[in-house]
Amino acid sequence: MEILRHVVVLVHLIGFAVLFGTWVNEAVHRRIRFTQLMNWGLLIAAVAGIILAAPFGIEWELNYVKLGVKLVILLVIGALLGIGMARQRRTDSLSPALFWSVGALTFANAAIAVLWR
């Protein structure tokens, strides 16, 4: 069961890596836009995170405050991506505030996962 949990943690990290890596790529190339790959990264991270929040087969107590904070941040990132993608389709441009907010929140979510014990 522990190996399965480690595999799900890996998938969770890959989801955030896809989201943040795609965001960094767009930022480095000075393209202020959201891509479909960002949505996929968010979906992968969200599904794996929800699976990790299930207390099956572990001997320790889960930190539900941390999980709640991470879930709220994930939902905000999803909302910003949804709003940004809709505006981007309609006007073919994206607010830099939306773009930079997604990057900062994604970084913050990964930092919370690693630093908050």
Backbone as CSV, one residue per row, in Angstrom:
resi,resn,N_x,N_y,N_z,CA_x,CA_y,CA_z,C_x,C_y,C_z
1,MET,0.827,-1.194,0.000,0.000,0.000,0.000,0.872,1.259,0.000
2,GLU,2.005,1.177,0.683,2.900,2.336,0.757,3.495,2.668,-0.618
3,ILE,3.796,1.643,-1.399,4.333,1.870,-2.747,3.293,2.582,-3.606
4,LEU,2.045,2.166,-3.499,0.973,2.821,-4.253,0.859,4.292,-3.860
5,ARG,0.969,4.569,-2.568,0.912,5.957,-2.088,2.066,6.780,-2.671
6,HIS,3.252,6.191,-2.720,4.403,6.898,-3.299,4.206,7.155,-4.794
7,VAL,3.586,6.225,-5.482,3.297,6.418,-6.911,2.309,7.572,-7.087
8,VAL,1.302,7.652,-6.237,0.323,8.741,-6.331,0.994,10.079,-5.998
9,VAL,1.911,10.098,-5.027,2.661,11.326,-4.735,3.460,11.746,-5.967
10,LEU,4.083,10.786,-6.633,4.838,11.090,-7.851,3.932,11.676,-8.933
11,VAL,2.778,11.083,-9.126,1.828,11.593,-10.130,1.381,13.005,-9.751
12,HIS,1.143,13.238,-8.462,0.767,14.568,-7.973,1.859,15.594,-8.303
13,LEU,3.100,15.235,-8.041,4.217,16.139,-8.337,4.375,16.364,-9.836
14,ILE,4.144,15.337,-10.619,4.213,15.487,-12.075,3.141,16.458,-12.564
15,GLY,1.950,16.382,-11.976,0.887,17.320,-12.350,1.297,18.758,-12.095
16,PHE,1.853,19.012,-10.912,2.306,20.373,-10.627,3.494,20.756,-11.506
17,ALA,4.357,19.799,-11.814,5.490,20.097,-12.699,5.010,20.473,-14.098
18,VAL,3.993,19.784,-14.579,3.433,20.115,-15.900,2.839,21.516,-15.870
19,LEU,2.050,21.816,-14.852,1.427,23.140,-14.737,2.484,24.233,-14.614
20,PHE,3.392,24.070,-13.664,4.385,25.120,-13.422,5.402,25.193,-14.564
21,GLY,5.797,24.044,-15.104,6.750,24.040,-16.219,6.197,24.726,-17.454
22,THR,4.936,24.471,-17.747,4.298,25.133,-18.886,4.207,26.637,-18.646
23,TRP,3.856,27.008,-17.404,3.779,28.427,-17.064,5.149,29.093,-17.215
24,VAL,6.200,28.446,-16.709,7.554,29.005,-16.816,7.959,29.145,-18.277
25,ASN,7.646,28.151,-19.099,7.965,28.214,-20.514,7.317,29.431,-21.172
26,GLU,6.044,29.654,-20.871,5.356,30.820,-21.436,5.968,32.121,-20.919
27,ALA,6.326,32.153,-19.629,6.914,33.371,-19.048,8.282,33.660,-19.656
28,VAL,9.101,32.633,-19.827,10.442,32.824,-20.386,10.370,33.333,-21.820
29,HIS,9.405,32.838,-22.563,9.251,33.286,-23.950,8.404,34.543,-24.074
30,ARG,8.080,35.147,-22.936,7.326,36.404,-22.880,5.979,36.322,-23.598
31,ARG,5.351,35.155,-23.476,4.008,34.969,-24.016,3.059,34.923,-22.822
32,ILE,2.296,35.962,-22.664,1.343,36.025,-21.553,0.066,35.344,-22.015
33,ARG,0.029,34.016,-21.845,-1.150,33.252,-22.260,-1.209,31.946,-21.482
34,PHE,-2.399,31.392,-21.424,-2.611,30.089,-20.821,-2.741,29.060,-21.936
35,THR,-2.297,27.853,-21.662,-2.397,26.783,-22.651,-3.220,25.634,-22.079
36,GLN,-3.668,24.767,-22.948,-4.443,23.604,-22.523,-3.601,22.673,-21.652
37,LEU,-2.305,22.651,-21.860,-1.428,21.811,-21.052,-1.450,22.231,-19.576
38,MET,-1.649,23.511,-19.317,-1.783,23.976,-17.928,-3.021,23.364,-17.286
39,ASN,-4.114,23.300,-18.026,-5.332,22.668,-17.507,-5.103,21.193,-17.200
40,TRP,-4.386,20.509,-18.065,-4.096,19.094,-17.833,-3.229,18.909,-16.587
41,GLY,-2.225,19.763,-16.427,-1.384,19.678,-15.233,-2.190,19.896,-13.967
42,LEU,-3.096,20.871,-14.005,-3.950,21.138,-12.849,-4.862,19.947,-12.559
43,LEU,-5.430,19.357,-13.585,-6.310,18.205,-13.407,-5.555,17.018,-12.810
44,ILE,-4.370,16.739,-13.318,-3.563,15.629,-12.796,-3.231,15.869,-11.328
45,ALA,-2.785,17.081,-10.998,-2.433,17.397,-9.613,-3.653,17.322,-8.702
46,ALA,-4.797,17.771,-9.176,-6.011,17.772,-8.357,-6.484,16.354,-8.064
47,VAL,-6.554,15.522,-9.082,-7.028,14.149,-8.883,-6.081,13.386,-7.961
48,ALA,-4.790,13.506,-8.202,-3.823,12.816,-7.340,-3.868,13.370,-5.918
49,GLY,-4.055,14.666,-5.766,-4.142,15.264,-4.437,-5.361,14.796,-3.664
50,ILE,-6.465,14.653,-4.352,-7.683,14.152,-3.693,-7.485,12.703,-3.263
51,ILE,-6.838,11.917,-4.100,-6.548,10.528,-3.727,-5.625,10.490,-2.511
52,LEU,-4.628,11.377,-2.483,-3.701,11.411,-1.345,-4.382,11.855,-0.054
53,ALA,-5.448,12.617,-0.160,-6.145,13.101,1.035,-6.990,12.021,1.688
54,ALA,-7.177,10.899,1.012,-7.929,9.784,1.596,-7.023,9.045,2.581
55,PRO,-7.466,8.869,3.808,-6.594,8.276,4.835,-6.582,6.746,4.811
56,PHE,-6.362,6.149,3.657,-6.354,4.689,3.552,-4.948,4.141,3.737
57,GLY,-4.785,3.231,4.676,-3.538,2.498,4.832,-2.358,3.285,5.358
58,ILE,-2.592,4.353,6.108,-1.478,5.101,6.679,-1.558,5.034,8.192
59,GLU,-0.406,5.145,8.822,-0.348,5.042,10.272,-0.355,6.395,10.966
60,TRP,-0.259,7.484,10.243,-0.192,8.797,10.854,-1.462,9.585,10.550
61,GLU,-1.634,10.653,11.303,-2.799,11.531,11.142,-2.529,12.535,10.017
62,LEU,-3.493,12.717,9.136,-3.341,13.704,8.061,-3.525,15.113,8.616
63,ASN,-2.831,16.068,8.025,-2.934,17.472,8.408,-4.047,18.099,7.545
64,TYR,-5.266,18.103,8.067,-6.409,18.556,7.279,-6.404,20.060,7.043
65,VAL,-5.769,20.816,7.898,-5.655,22.267,7.662,-4.781,22.504,6.429
66,LYS,-3.653,21.820,6.364,-2.759,21.938,5.209,-3.483,21.494,3.934
67,LEU,-4.170,20.369,4.011,-4.894,19.876,2.844,-5.975,20.858,2.402
68,GLY,-6.647,21.484,3.367,-7.667,22.474,3.032,-7.087,23.699,2.361
69,VAL,-5.958,24.178,2.880,-5.290,25.343,2.276,-4.862,25.008,0.851
70,LYS,-4.263,23.841,0.663,-3.829,23.437,-0.678,-5.019,23.302,-1.632
71,LEU,-6.143,22.781,-1.128,-7.331,22.634,-1.969,-7.891,23.998,-2.375
72,VAL,-7.939,24.936,-1.439,-8.433,26.280,-1.759,-7.540,26.933,-2.818
73,ILE,-6.236,26.822,-2.640,-5.306,27.396,-3.632,-5.504,26.732,-4.982
74,LEU,-5.680,25.412,-4.985,-5.902,24.693,-6.236,-7.187,25.160,-6.925
75,LEU,-8.239,25.377,-6.141,-9.501,25.866,-6.711,-9.353,27.283,-7.270
76,VAL,-8.589,28.129,-6.582,-8.345,29.493,-7.081,-7.554,29.433,-8.387
77,ILE,-6.535,28.566,-8.439,-5.773,28.419,-9.681,-6.707,27.969,-10.809
78,GLY,-7.568,27.011,-10.525,-8.517,26.540,-11.533,-9.451,27.639,-11.995
79,ALA,-9.924,28.447,-11.054,-10.808,29.558,-11.420,-10.068,30.573,-12.284
80,LEU,-8.838,30.898,-11.908,-8.056,31.854,-12.700,-7.765,31.315,-14.092
81,LEU,-7.441,30.017,-14.177,-7.221,29.427,-15.504,-8.496,29.456,-16.337
82,GLY,-9.626,29.143,-15.721,-10.893,29.162,-16.453,-11.257,30.555,-16.941
83,ILE,-11.135,31.534,-16.049,-11.435,32.918,-16.423,-10.476,33.392,-17.513
84,GLY,-9.201,33.101,-17.309,-8.188,33.537,-18.273,-8.355,32.900,-19.634
85,MET,-8.666,31.586,-19.652,-8.852,30.908,-20.940,-10.068,31.469,-21.680
86,ALA,-11.132,31.780,-20.952,-12.324,32.344,-21.590,-12.028,33.729,-22.165
87,ARG,-11.359,34.558,-21.388,-11.003,35.901,-21.893,-10.039,35.802,-23.060
88,GLN,-9.116,34.866,-22.964,-8.125,34.686,-24.024,-8.800,34.268,-25.329
89,ARG,-9.800,33.384,-25.243,-10.537,32.968,-26.446,-11.334,34.124,-27.037
90,ARG,-11.921,34.936,-26.151,-12.789,36.015,-26.607,-11.995,37.190,-27.174
91,THR,-10.939,37.607,-26.487,-10.222,38.819,-26.891,-8.824,38.551,-27.443
92,ASP,-8.380,37.301,-27.417,-7.050,36.903,-27.879,-5.936,37.568,-27.068
93,SER,-6.251,37.947,-25.821,-5.226,38.482,-24.926,-5.561,38.049,-23.507
94,LEU,-4.583,38.208,-22.625,-4.737,37.774,-21.244,-4.150,38.839,-20.339
95,SER,-4.810,39.087,-19.241,-4.314,40.048,-18.253,-3.034,39.505,-17.616
96,PRO,-1.970,40.304,-17.598,-0.740,39.861,-16.941,-0.959,39.508,-15.465
97,ALA,-1.908,40.176,-14.805,-2.181,39.869,-13.397,-2.679,38.435,-13.245
98,LEU,-3.552,37.990,-14.140,-4.025,36.600,-14.102,-2.873,35.630,-14.339
99,PHE,-2.068,35.931,-15.331,-0.948,35.059,-15.691,0.028,34.915,-14.524
100,TRP,0.459,36.026,-13.954,1.444,35.975,-12.875,0.840,35.398,-11.597
101,SER,-0.440,35.602,-11.387,-1.105,35.022,-10.209,-1.094,33.500,-10.258
102,VAL,-1.329,32.944,-11.431,-1.317,31.478,-11.559,0.075,30.937,-11.248
103,GLY,1.099,31.580,-11.747,2.466,31.125,-11.457,2.805,31.220,-9.981
104,ALA,2.451,32.337,-9.366,2.761,32.532,-7.943,1.982,31.546,-7.070
105,LEU,0.710,31.329,-7.387,-0.095,30.396,-6.592,0.352,28.947,-6.780
106,THR,0.760,28.599,-7.982,1.274,27.248,-8.220,2.554,27.024,-7.430
107,PHE,3.434,28.015,-7.446,4.667,27.921,-6.664,4.346,27.838,-5.170
108,ALA,3.398,28.646,-4.716,3.018,28.640,-3.299,2.443,27.287,-2.894
109,ASN,1.642,26.689,-3.754,1.050,25.391,-3.442,2.125,24.310,-3.326
110,ALA,3.095,24.337,-4.217,4.197,23.376,-4.134,5.041,23.631,-2.888
111,ALA,5.264,24.899,-2.562,6.045,25.243,-1.366,5.337,24.782,-0.096
112,ILE,4.030,24.945,-0.051,3.260,24.476,1.114,3.391,22.962,1.241
113,ALA,3.321,22.262,0.121,3.424,20.811,0.159,4.763,20.354,0.730
114,VAL,5.821,21.070,0.396,7.160,20.654,0.812,7.528,21.185,2.201
115,LEU,7.198,22.430,2.491,7.702,23.074,3.700,6.803,22.919,4.912
116,TRP,5.506,22.772,4.714,4.575,22.693,5.839,4.485,21.234,6.285
117,ARG,4.944,20.950,7.476,4.913,19.571,7.993,3.839,19.398,8.981
